[in-house]
Amino acid sequence: MEAAAAMKYSPEDPQGARRRKRQNAGSEEWFDSLPSPREEE
């Protein structure tokens, strides 16, 4: 049996909106910084 990793932040995180604003979530730069499951060669 495998255990799932703990969530880093809860979906009900009261600081979530501030964190997303600070990280500029949703911007083009933020999107490009996300890891990709496969790198195209």
Buried (B, 14 or more C-beta within 10 A) or exposed (E): EEEEEEEEEEEEEEEEEEEEEEEEEEEEEEEEEEEEEEEEE
